Amino acid sequence: MELTINRLSKHYGNKIAVDCFETTMTDGIYALLGANGAGKTTLMRMLCDVLRPTSGEVLLDGINISVMDESYRELLGYLPQNFGYYPNFTGWDFMMYLSALKGLPKITAARRCEELLQLAGLYDVRGKKIKTYSGGMRQRIGIAQALINDPKILILDEPTAGLDPKERTKFRNIISDLSKGRIVLLSTHIVSDVDYIADHIIIMKDGKCALRDKADNICNVIQNAVWTCVLPPKAADEISGKYVISNLHHTDGQIEMRVVSEEKPCDNAVSVTPNLEDLYLYFFREESGNELNEI
């Protein structure tokens, strides 16, 4: 299965939300990284055929999804950024209700709902109302509902926003387990959520595909643009005012810094291997405001 995005654009008056975006996806996990406002949600809504593009097209195995109608939706699972649920439904009733909307026979639906609630770690609380669930539990039932029809294309929009580290870890593990034999597109601006599970990274900036590569290779583009150095506080303040700092650590009256810069930031700076967070800061350094991540 191949999903092709061909010069896809979406305009809202004079504002261009998505601008001639192009890429092709096959099986695996694709992480769509971008700052808030980069166009990720608009792109995903077009991929789900709930928003029509201004120009361009989305093709599934060469066929435009706009003419596939129900046959495309049968292959699609979607978790929107603002996932809606019925607060007074129990987890079980909610899943059975959505199964009925998908047209699953009752026996098949019951078996599928049990399987998915087990996968999401919610089977033991299936009888509790969703309004009593934590944010992480609601996100996990969101994943479960997106999988009711065993989709071959799974689209998840900012699924870990607002979750604590433990819930984000659970979520990543679920996504990793689900990836075999599917196209999984996961959008986020939380780099750590995809650092270990993504097969491919797509960086979206100003509505465009700014960079796309395999996760193992993508950081090579800034191979000589990440440095570490240890400086006294005054010198560290000067570096912080000039460059993007990805990490900062106080130790023995000195400050150890990790700097993202194409030029060597100071005489004692040492070039180091870049990671995905460095790459993100490199592409979105204008939006970063030189915020420091103190550890």
Protein Blocks (a to p, Z undefined) as FASTA:
>chain_A
ZZddehiacdehjbcfbghiacdddeddddddddehilmmmmmmmmnopaccfbdcddee
hiafklnmmmmmmmpccddfblcddfkbcfklmmmmmmmmnopafklmmmmmmmmmmmno
pmmmmmpcfklpcfklmmmmmmmmmmmnopabdcdehklgoiafklmmmmmmmmmmmmgo
pacddddfbfklmmmmpmbdcddeehiafbdcdfklmmmmmmmmcccddddfklmmmmmm
mmccfbdcdeehiacdddddfbdfbfklccddddfklmmmmmmmmmnoopacdZZ
